[in-house]
């Protein structure tokens, strides 16, 4: 899950703008322009739901309200403010970016896909929205459990019908910001396939004009589990730097950080509550 959160933070610096002459191969990964976004907030909320046995809807509403300026889309903000929470037919990539913990925590591909769909449909009940969540979670599970890149690629292409064959050097000139699941998932898989480690995966994302924080969040989760590490030193210190912030009263709020780094073994009775 660290791979997802760190990917979000790294990608945030070029989500909407990039410095003149920005070199994705050499750029500093963690800068003062980096921040956590809604991707991190809802990734941690997913973990919280599983470990505390509450519904995904309740967890997303609780975390969303607590960190309301994290960069959510308008439809999610409207959902947060609604009295009766109903899914809103989204086919955006928001359901896929929050599922890394599901892929890491559960014990079978079938279970991972089922729970990923459950996590998605409280907001993203469009087929493309929950399909992306299922695929992303399944890929994390496969990467964690020893699948090779060919198997993960075929999982994307054969089971979920995403385009996986066009290399980044052909995609790169035509990329643009597009937060739809259909546009995002082919970028996710190519950034992962053309990587040698976690860092090269997220640098592949930085080389594209895209929804960089979210693509880095999803592909970073797969890469971390495939390579067994992010390779980034002092991960907890980096998370403290970005996740602990003053709240409205000026008091340092460490709630997001604490739940990001909490250990599942401390919640032996964790389960999903619908």
N, C-alpha and C positions, 0 to 999 in steps of 0.2 A: 504493500500500500504506500510505502514511502516513495516508490517510483512514480506513482500517480501524483502525489502531492508535490514532490520536487519538480516533476514535469510541468505541472500547472504553474508553479512559481517561476520556473525558467522561461516558459513560453509567454508569460504575461508581459514581458518587456517588449515584445514585438507583435502583440496581438493586433493592435490597430495602427501603430506607427513603428518605423525602424530608423535608426540614425543613418545619416548619409554615410555611405561607404561601409555599412555593417557587413562584417565577415563572419558568417555562421560557423566557420571552421575554427576560428580563433577567438571569437568573442567571449568575454567573461560571462560565466553562466549565472552568477548571483550578483546583482547590482542594486543600486538604490532605486532603480526603475522597476524592480521586481516586486510583486505582491502576491498574496494568495487571492483567489477569486472564488466565485460560486462553485467551481469544480472541486476545490478543496473542502469547502463548507459541507457540500452534500455528499462527498466521499466519506467524510468523517461521520456525517449523519447516518449513512448506510451502516457503517460499523456500529454506531451507537444503537440503532434499531435492533440489529442482530444480537448484540451482547446484552442489551437490557430488556429484550423480549417485548418491544413495543412495535407498533405498526410502522411501516415505512412512511406512510402519510403523516403520522403524528411526528416522527423524527424530522422529516423534511420541513414541516411547518414550524417546529420548535427552533431548529437551527436557522432556518430562513429568516424568521423574525428576529432572532438574536443578532444575525449578521446581515442585515437587510441591504446594506450598501456594497455587497460583494460582487455585484455585476450581473444579476439575474436578467433574463429576458422579460419582456413585458407580460407575456402570458403567465409566467411563473409568479411574477409579482402580483398579478390580478388574482391568481389562485391563492397566494398567501393571504390576501386581504378579504377573500370570500368567506362567508359564514359557513356555507355547506360546500365542502371540498369535492369537486368533481373533476375528472380528467378532461383535458382540453384538446385532445386530438393532435398533439404535437408529433411531428416527425423530425424534430431537431436532435442534435447529438447529446442533449442534456441527460438523457437516461443512461447513455453508454459511458459517460465520463465519471459516474458516481459508483460503479459496481466493482471496483478492484477487490475490495474486501470479500465480496461474495465468492469470487473466483479463487481466493486464497484460503477461505475458511471451510468450505463445504467439501464433502468427501467423494462425490461422483459428478460426472459431467451432466447427467440428467438432472440431478438436484440443483446444481449451479444454474443451469439454464432456466429451470422452473422458478427458482427464487429471484433470479435476475429479471425475469418477466414480471413477477409480482412487484418487484421494486420499481419497475418502470411504469406500470399501467395506472398507478394512482395519479399520474400526470400525463405521461406519454402513451396514450392508448391507441395511437395510430400504429399500424403494423410495422412501418419502417422505424418508428421510434423504439418499440420494444424489441424488434428483431436485432437492432444494433446493440442494445444492452445485453441480450442473450449471447450474441456473438463475441462481444468484448469480454464478458465474464468467462465464457467457455474457453477463449484463447488464453486468458490468464491461468485458468485451471490446467489447461494442456501444457503450457509453458512450465508451470510449477511441477508438473508430474512427468517431465522427461520427454515430451513430444519434440520432434525436430522441426526445423523451419518448413520443410516440405509438408509435413502433416498439418501444421498450423495454417499454412497458405491454402491447402486444400479444404480445410475447415471453413475458411472465409469464402472460398470460391464455390465449392460444391454444395455445402449445406446452406450457406446464406446468400449465395449468388452475387458476391461482391467482385468487382474487377480487381485482379491481383497481379496482372502480368505487365502492366505498363511501368517501366522504370522511372525513377524520380527525374532523371535528366531529360526525359521527354515530357513529364508532367509539369516540371518546375516553371517553364515560361508561361503556362496558362493558368496557374493557380491564382485564386483570389479568396477573399473572406467569404466563406459559405458554411453556415452552422448546421446545415441539414445533415441528417445521418447518412443519407445516400452519397453526399460529397465527401464526408469525413472519413468513413470507414476504409475506402480504398487508399487514402493517404496514410491512415494508421498502419495498415499492413505493409505498405511499401517502406515506410520509415523504419519499421522493425526489421523487415527482411534484408534491407540494405545496411544494416548495422553490424558492428563487430563487438559492441558492448553497449551498456546503458548510455554512456555519454554520446557515442556516435549516433545512437537512435534519436536522442533529443536534438542533437545538432542537425540531423536530417530535417527535423521539423522546423528548426530555425531558418533553414535554407529556403523554406516555402512561404509564399504569401498566403496565409490561411488563418483559420481559427486556432492560432498557435498554442495557446494555453491548453485548450481541450484536446487537440491532437497529441500534444506532448504528454498530457495526463493519461490518455488511453494507451498510446503506444509505449509510454514509459512504464506503465504497470505490467504490460506484457514482457518488455525487455528486462525489467528487474527480476521477474520470476524465471525467465529463460536463462539469464546469465548468473542468477543466484545472488546478485548484489547490484547496487547502483554504482559501486566503486567510488562514491563521493565520501570524503572524509568528514567526520564530525556531523553526521546527519542530524542528530538531535539538536546540536547547537544552531544549525541552519534553520531548523523548524522553529526553535525558540525565537530566533531573530525575526522571522516573518509572521509567525502565528500568534505571538503574544503582543497585544496592543492595548492601549488605554481605551476604556469604555467611555460612555457619555459623561460619566462622573469623574473621569480622569484617573480611575483606578485600573491598574494593569489586569487585563482579562486573559487568564490562561486556560479557560475552559476548552477552547478549540485544540490547543496544544496537548493538554492532558488526555483528551479523548483520542487524539491522533496517535499518540504513542502508547496508549494503554495496551496491556497484554491480554489476549483472549483467555489464557489459562486462569485468569482471575475471575472469569465468569463461566463456571462449569455448567450452569443450568441454562445457558443462553439458548434462545429459540425465537422463532418468528411468531408474532401475534398478529393475526389478520384483523 
